[in-house]
Amino acid sequence: MVLQPDDVLDACGLPCPLPLLKAKQALSRMSAGEMLEVMATDAGSWRDFETFVAQTDHVMEARETRDDVYYYWIRKGAGEPMA
């Protein structure tokens, strides 16, 4: 499966919680159904993004680690956060 993001966020080198905060800002500018690809080097981002999508209506289409970089593909949900 090839994921085609509508926007890409390079958060490499940013410490926790900046990758998640930058992703939230990027998602707020996107339309429902669009996909954001995030690249981060902070190991805590793995847990942060998992928790974030569980508390919102966004969907994590995929995530993976390549070398020391974490990749996330998040599809923006249609509504407001559930929490």
N, C-alpha and C positions, 0 to 999 in steps of 0.2 A: 504494500500500500504506500503510495506516495502522497505525502501531506503537502498541500499548497497553502502556505500562510499568506494572509493579507497584509501582515506587518511583522517585522522582526525586531526584537529587542536584544541588544548585546549588553548584558549586565555582568560580563566577566570582570573580575577584579573588585567588584563591589561587595562589601561585607554585609552580613545579615543586619537589618531586615531590608536593605535597599533593593535587592533583586525583586522581592515581592512588591514593595511600594512602587517601583518603576513599572512593574507589570500591571498593577492596578490602575496607574495613571494612563498607560497605553490602552488598556481595555476600555476605560471610560471614554476615550475618543473614537472607539470603534462602534460599528453597527452590530446589532444582534445577528448571530450566525457567522460572523467573520472570525478568522483564526489568527491567533498571535503565537509566534514562535519566540521562545525565550532561551537565551544561552546564559548560563551562570557558572561560576567557579566555586561559589560558597556551598559547602557540603550540607549546611542546614537548609538550603533551599529545597532539597528533596522533600523534607517533612513539611516545610512551610507551604509549598504549592499544593501538596496533598490535602492539608488542612483547609487551605483557602478554597479549593474547589468543592470540598465537602460542605462548606458553610455558605456557598453561593449557588446560583443556578448555572454557572459556567461549567464546561465539560472539559476534562483533560483527555484529549484524543489519544495522546501517547506521551511517553517520556522515556529518556534513555541517557546513558552515560557513555561518552567517548573520551578516552584518556582521562583528563581531569576536568572535563567540561560536562555540565548537566544541561540537557535539552528538554524543553517542555513545549507541547503544542496544546494551547488552550482555546477552546471555541467559546466566544462570548454568548452568554445566555440572553434570554429575551426580557427577563424581569429584574426585580430588585433582589438584593441579597436576602437569603432566608433567615439569617441570624441577626 
